[in-house]
Each structure stands twice: as C-alpha cells, then as structure tokens.
Amino acid sequence: MRHVAQIWLAVGAGGLLFRTVQLFFLKDIQTGLVWATKILTDPFHDIKLYHRAPLFLLRGELRDPALGADSYAEDAEEVPRAS
C-alpha cells in the first residue's frame, strides 16, 4: 500500500510508452510523438483554461461571463402561457 502512487505512475508511463510505440508502427513516428506530447501537456493546458473556475462557482456564476447576457436568452426555453 505504500507504493500505490509509484505503481500508478509506472502504469501510466508504461501505457504512454506502449501507445506511442504502437502509433510508430501503425501510423508513423511523428504521429506517435505528437500524441505523446499532447498527453503530457494536457494537464498544464487544462490548468491554464480552468484555474479560475472555482472562484466563479463560489460567486454563483454557473456560466462563462465572457459569453454575455445574449447567450442566456438563446438558451432559455419559452414557457407556454395558459390563457
């Protein structure tokens, strides 16, 4: 139980290496390297995109404020009124 994190890192690295080598043979070397680079850099890109999300949620903003008020009106459904 002490080395669970190390085991998961080894499994992840092994999976990354396996898929990269598999893509070398199925497609070409560039495809494998591009895929590996994407997988390795995705967490940093996600942090860049979503680092302010918890603050917006704490403020009660459930939608992106950059979308503007017009997008809220487009998403709203018209409720039929009883006459």
Buried (B, 14 or more C-beta within 10 A) or exposed (E): EEEEEEEEEEEEEEEBEEBBEEBBEEEEEEEBEBBBEEBEEEEEEEEEEEEEEEEBEEEEEEEEEEEEEEEEEEEEEEEEEEE
